[in-house]
């Protein structure tokens, strides 16, 4: 093994292996993060010995990494070993792909869409499409992705990038809600830095994240679960908690909110308006109140078991989030409110659509327990 490295989110592992016959670059997801059939992605890097005329079935049947046939190889005679000290991994901003470099030269690129819909990873030594990899040369989209990714990581080396970005988000929130009452560091001493900001209205306390939108969410391509209706690839999260809610209840929900800021990158799934997430079960505090006609009614279920995400209105205010412009283009970001729901309400969202449930919830006050 030449190289083994964890991703920034610690849920993928990049591995480079040389068995004396060939060199391969692998991405392996941590067990339990993704379905078993999506845990492993591989890209041929180079042959170390002379290339065969065709794929050797006996090698593949034995479980060994196959050599790339001659017609696909830039150097069919094979190449020498790679030096471990000259290799490094460039992780994509979205956390669902990576490239292998030899010094400043890209050798292989496993994209999020590698292995889906017939797409293959890219290798610099490949000259013709094969079941193992596609040529990297001439793939401008791939080189643009690598160049953009390099610039993204360089941003974090700038001394004031985080400070300037945070202050911009804070200023945008304060224009809408007034002065921030309190700040919480929810980074847990790991990258990337994130804060939770508390704002007060007459009836509620709003808790909004700052910093989550500084990296793109995965699109779901790693898992082949692409949602064509997905909104922005950058987001912040928020919850509204009524004044008078106990410290124990408040701490519970703020801990839950903080944890969900890692969800897209941990599970390689995007989040957006109308999505639901499981949460630890808790009882609703008491009867829900129909604020439209003033009549009290029982909530649909006595237990909170999930949250539904919404961009706002009519349940919560729609909040502006500064677009991400640090890489030269304006990339939209949106704020997603987490609204507690019961198991029956989640079933309604699944069967009739999230918008139907959100319209129904707009007639209620959300009660915490």
C-alpha positions in Angstrom: 0.0 0.0 0.0 1.4 3.3 -1.1 -1.1 5.7 0.5 -4.0 5.7 2.9 -5.9 8.9 3.8 -9.2 9.8 5.4 -11.4 12.4 3.9 -12.0 15.7 5.8 -15.4 14.3 7.0 -13.7 11.1 8.0 -16.3 9.0 6.2 -14.3 8.1 3.0 -10.8 6.6 2.8 -8.5 7.0 -0.2 -6.1 4.1 -0.9 -3.4 3.6 -3.4 -2.1 0.1 -3.9 0.7 -1.3 -6.1 0.7 -5.2 -6.3 3.7 -5.2 -8.7 1.4 -5.8 -11.7 -0.7 -2.6 -11.6 -1.4 0.5 -9.5 -5.0 1.4 -8.4 -6.6 4.3 -6.7 -9.6 3.4 -4.5 -12.3 5.3 -2.5 -13.9 3.3 0.2 -16.8 4.6 2.3 -17.0 3.8 6.0 -19.3 0.9 6.9 -22.9 2.0 7.6 -22.5 5.4 5.8 -23.7 4.2 2.4 -25.3 1.1 1.0 -22.9 -1.9 0.7 -22.9 -1.9 -3.1 -21.8 1.8 -3.2 -19.0 1.6 -0.6 -16.2 0.9 -3.0 -15.0 2.8 -6.1 -11.8 2.0 -8.0 -9.7 3.6 -10.7 -6.8 2.0 -12.6 -3.7 4.3 -12.5 -1.0 2.4 -14.5 0.3 -1.0 -15.4 3.6 -2.0 -13.9 4.1 -4.8 -16.4 3.4 -5.2 -20.1 -0.3 -4.8 -21.0 -2.2 -7.8 -22.2 -4.1 -7.7 -25.5 -7.4 -8.1 -23.8 -8.8 -8.3 -20.2 -7.5 -11.4 -18.6 -10.5 -13.2 -17.2 -8.5 -15.5 -15.0 -6.9 -12.5 -13.2 -10.3 -10.9 -12.6 -11.9 -14.3 -11.5 -9.1 -14.6 -8.9 -10.0 -11.3 -7.4 -6.8 -9.6 -8.4 -6.8 -6.1 -9.9 -6.8 -6.5 -13.7 -4.3 -4.9 -16.0 -5.6 -2.5 -18.5 -5.3 -3.9 -22.1 -2.8 -2.6 -24.6 -5.3 -0.6 -26.7 -6.2 1.6 -23.7 -2.7 2.3 -22.4 -0.5 5.3 -23.0 2.5 3.1 -22.1 1.6 -0.5 -23.0 5.1 -1.7 -21.9 4.3 -0.7 -18.3 5.7 2.0 -16.0 7.9 2.0 -12.9 6.7 2.3 -9.3 5.3 5.5 -7.9 7.1 7.2 -5.0 5.0 7.4 -1.9 6.5 10.7 -0.9 5.4 12.3 -4.2 1.7 11.3 -3.9 -1.1 13.3 -2.4 -4.9 13.3 -2.5 -7.1 16.2 -3.5 -10.6 15.8 -2.0 -13.5 17.5 -3.8 -15.2 20.3 -2.0 -18.4 18.3 -1.8 -16.6 15.4 -0.1 -17.9 12.7 -2.5 -14.9 12.4 -4.8 -11.1 12.7 -4.9 -8.1 13.0 -7.2 -4.7 11.4 -6.9 -1.7 13.6 -7.7 2.0 12.8 -8.3 3.5 16.2 -7.2 1.5 18.7 -9.4 0.3 16.1 -12.0 -3.1 14.5 -11.7 -3.0 10.8 -12.2 -6.5 9.8 -11.5 -9.9 11.3 -10.6 -12.8 9.5 -9.1 -15.8 11.8 -9.5 -19.1 11.5 -7.6 -20.7 10.2 -10.8 -18.0 7.5 -11.4 -19.7 4.1 -11.6 -23.2 5.6 -12.3 -25.0 5.5 -15.6 -22.0 4.0 -17.3 -19.6 6.7 -16.2 -16.0 5.8 -15.2 -13.3 7.5 -13.3 -10.5 9.3 -15.2 -6.8 8.2 -15.5 -4.0 10.2 -17.1 -2.4 7.0 -18.5 -5.6 5.9 -20.2 -6.0 6.8 -23.9 -9.3 5.1 -24.8 -12.5 4.5 -22.9 -12.6 1.2 -21.0 -14.7 -0.5 -18.3 -12.0 0.5 -15.8 -11.4 4.2 -16.6 -11.7 6.9 -19.2 -8.9 9.1 -20.5 -8.3 12.2 -18.4 -6.5 14.0 -21.3 -8.9 16.3 -23.1 -11.6 16.2 -20.4 -12.0 19.9 -19.8 -14.8 19.4 -17.4 -12.6 17.2 -15.2 -9.7 19.7 -15.3 -12.0 22.6 -14.5 -13.2 20.6 -11.5 -9.7 20.0 -10.3 -8.7 23.7 -10.8 -11.8 24.9 -8.9 -11.2 22.4 -6.1 -7.6 23.6 -5.7 -8.8 27.2 -5.5 -11.4 26.2 -2.9 -8.8 24.6 -0.6 -6.4 27.6 -1.1 -9.2 29.9 0.3 -8.9 28.2 3.7 -5.2 29.0 3.7 -6.0 32.7 3.6 -5.8 34.2 7.0 -9.1 36.1 7.0 -11.3 34.0 4.7 -13.4 32.5 7.5 -13.6 35.8 9.4 -14.8 37.8 6.4 -17.2 35.1 5.4 -18.7 34.8 8.9 -19.0 38.6 9.3 -20.9 38.8 6.0 -23.4 36.1 7.1 -23.8 37.7 10.5 -24.4 41.1 9.0 -27.1 39.7 6.6 -28.9 38.0 9.5 -28.7 41.2 11.7 -30.3 43.2 8.9 -33.3 40.9 9.1 -33.5 40.1 12.9 -31.6 42.8 14.7 -28.6 42.3 16.9 -27.3 38.8 17.6 -27.9 37.9 21.2 -25.5 35.1 21.6 -23.0 33.0 19.6 -22.2 29.3 20.0 -19.2 27.5 18.5 -20.5 24.3 17.0 -17.4 23.3 15.1 -16.3 20.7 17.8 -12.7 21.7 17.0 -12.8 20.1 13.6 -12.9 21.7 10.1 -14.9 23.5 8.9 -15.6 26.3 11.5 -19.3 26.9 12.2 -21.3 29.0 14.6 -24.8 29.0 15.8 -26.3 32.5 16.2 -29.3 33.4 18.5 -31.8 36.1 17.7 -34.9 37.2 19.6 -38.4 38.1 18.5 -41.3 38.9 20.8 -42.5 35.3 20.8 -39.5 33.1 19.8 -35.8 32.7 19.8 -34.3 32.0 16.3 -31.1 29.9 16.1 -29.4 30.2 12.7 -26.1 28.5 11.6 -23.3 30.5 10.0 -20.6 28.7 8.0 -22.3 25.6 6.7 -22.8 27.3 3.3 -19.1 27.8 2.7 -18.9 24.3 1.1 -21.0 22.7 -1.5 -23.3 19.8 -0.6 -22.9 16.5 -2.4 -25.5 16.1 -5.2 -26.3 12.5 -4.4 -24.5 11.2 -7.5 -22.2 9.0 -5.3 -25.3 7.1 -4.4 -27.2 7.4 -7.7 -30.0 9.3 -5.9 -30.0 12.5 -7.8 -33.0 14.7 -7.1 -33.8 17.0 -10.1 -35.8 19.2 -7.8 -33.0 19.9 -5.4 -32.5 23.7 -4.8 -29.3 25.4 -3.9 -26.1 23.3 -3.3 -25.3 25.6 -0.3 -27.4 26.0 2.7 -27.6 27.1 6.3 -30.0 25.7 9.0 -32.3 27.2 11.6 -34.8 26.4 14.3 -37.3 28.6 16.1 -37.9 27.9 19.8 -40.5 29.7 21.8 -39.6 31.9 24.8 -40.2 30.0 28.0 -39.0 26.6 26.6 -37.0 24.9 29.3 -33.2 24.8 29.1 -33.3 21.0 28.9 -35.5 21.1 25.8 -33.6 23.9 24.2 -30.3 22.2 24.7 -31.7 19.0 23.2 -32.8 20.7 20.0 -29.7 22.9 19.7 -27.6 19.8 19.9 -29.7 18.1 17.3 -29.5 21.1 15.0 -25.7 21.3 15.4 -25.4 17.6 14.5 -27.5 18.0 11.3 -25.0 20.5 9.9 -22.7 17.6 9.1 -25.4 15.4 7.6 -24.9 16.1 3.8 -21.2 15.4 3.9 -21.3 12.5 6.4 -24.0 10.6 4.4 -23.2 12.0 0.9 -26.8 13.2 0.5 -28.0 16.7 -0.2 -30.7 18.4 1.8 -33.4 20.8 0.6 -36.9 22.2 1.0 -39.4 19.4 1.8 -36.8 16.8 2.9 -37.4 15.0 6.2 -34.8 13.7 8.8 -35.2 11.3 11.6 -34.7 12.6 15.1 -34.7 11.1 18.6 -38.3 10.6 19.7 -39.7 13.1 22.2 -43.3 13.8 23.3 -45.0 16.9 22.1 -45.5 19.3 25.1 -49.3 19.5 25.0 -52.2 20.2 22.7 -51.4 22.0 19.4 -53.3 25.3 18.9 -55.0 26.1 15.6 -53.9 29.7 15.1 -56.2 30.1 12.2 -59.5 29.8 13.9 -58.5 29.6 17.6 -59.9 26.1 18.2 -57.6 23.7 20.1 -57.0 20.3 18.7 -54.9 17.3 19.5 -51.7 17.0 17.4 -51.6 14.1 14.9 -49.4 12.0 17.1 -48.1 12.4 20.6 -44.5 11.9 19.7 -42.0 14.0 17.7 -40.0 11.6 15.5 -38.7 13.6 12.6 -38.2 17.1 11.3 -39.2 18.5 7.9 -37.0 21.1 6.2 -38.5 24.3 4.8 -37.3 27.5 3.2 -39.8 29.4 5.3 -43.2 30.9 4.7 -45.8 30.5 5.8 -44.5 28.7 8.9 -41.2 30.6 9.3 -39.8 33.8 7.8 -37.8 33.4 4.6 -34.3 34.4 5.4 -31.7 35.8 3.0 -28.3 34.0 3.0 -25.3 35.7 1.3 -24.4 33.9 -2.0 -20.9 32.3 -2.1 -18.7 34.4 -4.4 -15.2 33.5 -3.2 -14.5 31.4 -6.4 -15.5 34.1 -8.8 -19.1 33.0 -9.5 -22.2 33.8 -7.5 -23.5 30.5 -6.0 -26.9 30.7 -4.4 -27.3 29.6 -0.7 -30.6 29.1 1.1 -31.6 28.8 4.7 -33.6 25.7 5.8 -35.7 25.7 8.9 -36.0 22.4 10.9 -39.7 21.9 11.9 -40.5 19.0 14.3 -43.2 16.6 13.1 -44.8 13.3 14.2 -44.5 10.0 12.6 -48.0 10.3 11.1 -47.1 13.7 9.7 -44.0 12.2 8.1 -46.1 9.5 6.5 -48.3 12.3 5.1 -45.3 14.0 3.6 -44.3 10.8 2.0 -47.7 9.9 0.7 -49.1 13.3 -0.3 -46.0 15.4 -0.6 -44.1 17.7 1.7 -45.9 20.9 0.5 -49.2 19.4 1.6 -47.8 18.8 5.1 -46.2 22.2 5.3 -49.5 23.9 4.4 -51.2 21.9 7.2 -48.4 22.8 9.7 -48.9 26.5 8.9 -52.1 26.4 10.9 -50.3 25.2 14.0 -47.9 26.5 16.5 -45.0 24.1 16.7 -44.7 23.0 20.3 -41.5 21.5 21.7 -41.0 19.0 24.5 
